[in-house]
Amino acid sequence: MADRLPIKLGKEPLVDAIFEFRFSSAIPAAAVLPGILYGRLSGFSQFQELPQAQIPKPVRESDPFLANAPILTTEWRNFHINIGDSVLSISNKYPYQGWSSFKPAIMEIANTLADYDFIQTLNRFSIKYIDIFDKSLIPQNTTALNMNLAIANHSIVNETMQFRVEIPRDGFIHAVQVISSANATLPNGKTFNGLLIDVDTIANLPPGTHFRKAMENFETSVESIHTSNKSVFFDCLTEQTLELLEPKYA
């Protein structure tokens, strides 16, 4: 782990940041949460159905890839909200406004959910940051990363690559995905290609963890998972790559 972590990058590669709750619910959350959120929080747009909403609920529940898929989406202030029968996620509109904006929004949603008994247990929560480094700035090969990769006695440097690894650290599971050549289109229409690093940090809770009980120290938990995710991300970079991103420290 680095001795200190930047508070900001002058050349920001971040394209998305998502916080997700997965829970058990006495009734399908997508049936009641839109009305609750409209009534409790200001600034919501109208909810829209996502394509997977057309899949019958028994089929979604039997498919591990669909069981936690959102079926409704909306905009709220500077965020997107996605809701499924047992999942809610909050993600940032581009550009990212920073942790000082994201964390209070997470807590506002969490505290709202905790007020309703139909949400019974919190199964897991996670935070994901997706970064794409423009190839004009950062090379699309392993020299940009703090890693050594070889297979079949062949060292991977400039080859096209895509891999995912799960790293246990700080009591979390960090699912790190690296893609050497990824395409991005920003809301302003700008497109670019570059190296992608996706760090999805997951907290799996003990079975039966009551949602409201989990909320008692949840702000501390949210801060911890964010710091751990940030640490893993910066540990993925070489010192030379970090300097190219123009880090700023407190």
C-alpha positions in Angstrom: 0.0 0.0 0.0 1.2 3.5 -0.8 2.3 5.6 2.1 -0.2 8.3 1.1 -3.0 8.5 -1.4 -3.8 11.4 -3.7 -6.9 13.4 -3.0 -7.3 14.3 -6.7 -5.7 13.7 -10.1 -5.0 16.5 -12.5 -5.6 14.2 -15.4 -8.6 12.3 -14.2 -9.2 8.8 -15.9 -12.4 8.1 -13.9 -15.4 7.3 -16.1 -17.9 5.8 -13.6 -18.3 5.2 -9.8 -21.1 2.9 -8.5 -22.2 2.0 -5.0 -24.6 -1.0 -4.7 -26.7 -2.5 -1.9 -27.9 -6.1 -2.2 -30.6 -7.1 0.4 -33.4 -9.5 1.1 -36.9 -8.0 1.0 -40.3 -9.2 2.2 -41.8 -7.7 -1.0 -40.2 -6.9 -4.4 -38.3 -3.6 -3.7 -38.9 -2.4 -7.3 -42.6 -2.4 -6.6 -42.5 0.1 -3.6 -39.1 1.9 -3.5 -39.9 4.4 -6.4 -42.9 5.7 -4.4 -40.9 5.9 -1.2 -38.0 7.7 -2.8 -40.3 10.2 -4.5 -41.9 10.9 -1.2 -38.8 11.2 0.9 -36.1 12.7 -1.3 -36.4 15.6 -3.7 -35.0 15.8 -7.2 -36.1 12.5 -8.7 -37.0 12.1 -12.4 -39.6 9.6 -13.6 -38.6 6.0 -13.3 -38.1 4.1 -16.6 -38.1 0.4 -17.1 -34.9 -1.3 -18.2 -35.1 -4.1 -20.8 -34.7 -6.9 -18.2 -38.0 -5.8 -16.6 -39.7 -7.6 -19.5 -38.2 -10.9 -18.3 -40.7 -12.8 -16.1 -39.7 -12.6 -12.4 -39.4 -16.4 -11.9 -36.9 -16.5 -14.8 -34.9 -13.6 -13.4 -34.8 -15.2 -9.9 -33.6 -18.5 -11.3 -30.7 -17.0 -13.3 -27.7 -15.9 -11.2 -26.8 -13.2 -13.7 -30.3 -11.7 -13.6 -31.3 -12.2 -9.9 -29.6 -9.0 -8.9 -30.2 -7.1 -12.1 -31.9 -3.7 -11.9 -35.3 -3.3 -13.7 -35.9 0.4 -13.1 -33.7 3.5 -13.5 -34.0 7.2 -12.8 -31.9 10.3 -12.3 -31.5 12.0 -8.9 -29.5 15.2 -8.6 -26.0 14.3 -10.0 -26.7 10.6 -9.8 -28.3 7.6 -11.6 -30.4 5.3 -9.4 -31.1 1.7 -10.5 -33.5 -0.6 -8.6 -34.3 -4.3 -8.8 -36.3 -6.6 -6.6 -33.4 -7.0 -4.1 -30.8 -4.5 -5.2 -30.3 -0.7 -5.4 -27.3 1.1 -6.9 -26.3 4.7 -7.1 -23.9 5.9 -9.7 -22.4 9.2 -10.7 -23.2 11.3 -13.7 -20.1 12.3 -15.6 -17.9 14.0 -14.6 -17.4 12.6 -11.1 -18.0 15.3 -8.4 -15.7 13.7 -5.8 -16.1 11.6 -2.7 -17.4 14.7 -0.7 -20.5 14.6 -3.0 -20.8 10.8 -3.5 -20.6 9.7 0.2 -23.5 11.9 1.5 -25.7 10.7 -1.4 -24.9 7.1 -0.4 -25.8 7.8 3.2 -29.0 9.6 2.3 -30.2 6.5 0.3 -29.0 4.1 3.1 -30.8 5.9 5.9 -34.0 6.1 3.8 -33.9 2.3 3.2 -33.3 1.6 6.9 -36.6 3.3 7.8 -38.7 0.5 6.2 -39.1 -3.0 7.7 -39.8 -4.7 4.4 -36.1 -4.5 3.7 -35.0 -7.3 6.0 -31.3 -8.1 5.7 -28.3 -6.6 4.1 -26.4 -9.3 2.2 -23.6 -7.3 0.7 -22.6 -3.8 -0.4 -19.9 -2.8 -2.8 -18.2 0.2 -4.5 -16.8 0.1 -8.0 -14.6 2.6 -9.8 -14.0 2.3 -13.5 -11.0 4.2 -15.0 -9.9 4.4 -18.6 -6.5 5.9 -19.4 -6.4 7.7 -22.8 -3.7 5.9 -24.9 -2.3 9.3 -25.8 -1.2 9.7 -22.2 -0.7 6.2 -20.8 0.7 3.2 -22.8 -1.7 0.3 -23.4 0.6 -2.3 -22.0 1.8 -3.8 -18.7 4.6 -1.3 -18.3 1.9 1.2 -17.0 0.9 -1.3 -14.3 2.5 -2.5 -11.1 2.4 -6.1 -12.3 4.3 -8.9 -14.0 2.3 -11.2 -16.2 3.4 -14.3 -18.1 1.8 -17.4 -19.6 3.3 -20.4 -21.4 6.8 -19.0 -20.7 5.8 -15.8 -22.5 5.9 -12.4 -20.8 2.9 -10.2 -21.6 3.9 -6.7 -22.3 2.3 -5.3 -25.5 -0.1 -8.1 -26.3 -3.9 -7.5 -26.2 -5.1 -8.7 -22.9 -8.1 -9.0 -20.6 -8.1 -10.5 -17.2 -10.0 -10.5 -13.8 -8.6 -11.4 -10.4 -10.1 -11.3 -6.9 -7.8 -9.9 -4.2 -8.6 -10.3 -0.5 -7.6 -7.2 1.5 -8.8 -5.3 4.5 -11.7 -7.7 5.0 -13.1 -7.0 1.5 -12.9 -8.8 -1.9 -11.5 -6.6 -4.6 -12.4 -7.8 -8.1 -9.9 -6.2 -10.4 -10.4 -6.2 -14.1 -7.8 -5.0 -16.6 -8.4 -4.6 -20.3 -5.6 -3.3 -22.5 -7.8 -1.7 -25.2 -11.2 -0.4 -24.1 -13.4 2.2 -25.8 -15.3 5.0 -24.0 -17.9 7.5 -25.1 -18.4 10.4 -22.7 -21.8 12.3 -22.4 -20.3 15.2 -24.3 -19.8 12.8 -27.3 -16.0 12.5 -26.9 -14.7 9.0 -27.7 -11.4 7.6 -26.8 -9.5 4.3 -26.5 -7.2 3.2 -23.7 -6.2 0.9 -20.9 -9.1 0.1 -18.5 -8.8 -0.7 -14.8 -12.1 -1.6 -13.0 -11.9 -2.2 -9.2 -15.1 -3.6 -7.7 -14.7 -3.8 -3.9 -17.2 -6.1 -2.2 -18.2 -6.5 1.5 -20.1 -9.8 2.0 -22.0 -9.7 5.3 -22.8 -12.7 7.6 -26.1 -14.4 6.7 -29.1 -12.8 8.6 -27.4 -9.4 9.1 -30.4 -7.1 9.8 -30.5 -4.1 7.5 -31.2 -1.6 10.2 -28.5 -3.1 12.5 -26.0 -2.8 9.6 -26.8 0.9 9.3 -25.7 1.7 12.9 -22.1 2.1 11.9 -22.6 2.2 8.1 -20.9 5.6 7.6 -17.7 4.1 9.0 -18.2 1.0 6.7 -18.7 3.2 3.7 -15.5 5.2 4.4 -13.5 2.0 4.9 -14.6 0.3 1.7 -13.9 3.5 -0.3 -10.4 3.9 1.2 -9.6 0.2 0.5 -10.8 0.5 -3.1 -8.8 3.6 -3.6 -5.7 1.9 -2.1 -6.0 -1.1 -4.4 -6.4 1.2 -7.5 -3.3 3.2 -6.8 -1.3 0.1 -6.0 -2.1 -1.1 -9.5 -0.1 1.8 -11.0 3.6 2.3 -11.3 5.1 5.4 -9.9 5.7 6.7 -13.5 2.1 6.2 -14.4 0.9 8.0 -11.3 3.1 11.0 -12.0 1.7 11.3 -15.6 -1.8 11.6 -14.0 -0.6 14.7 -12.0 -1.6 13.6 -8.4 -2.5 16.2 -5.8 -2.1 15.5 -2.1 -3.6 17.0 1.0 
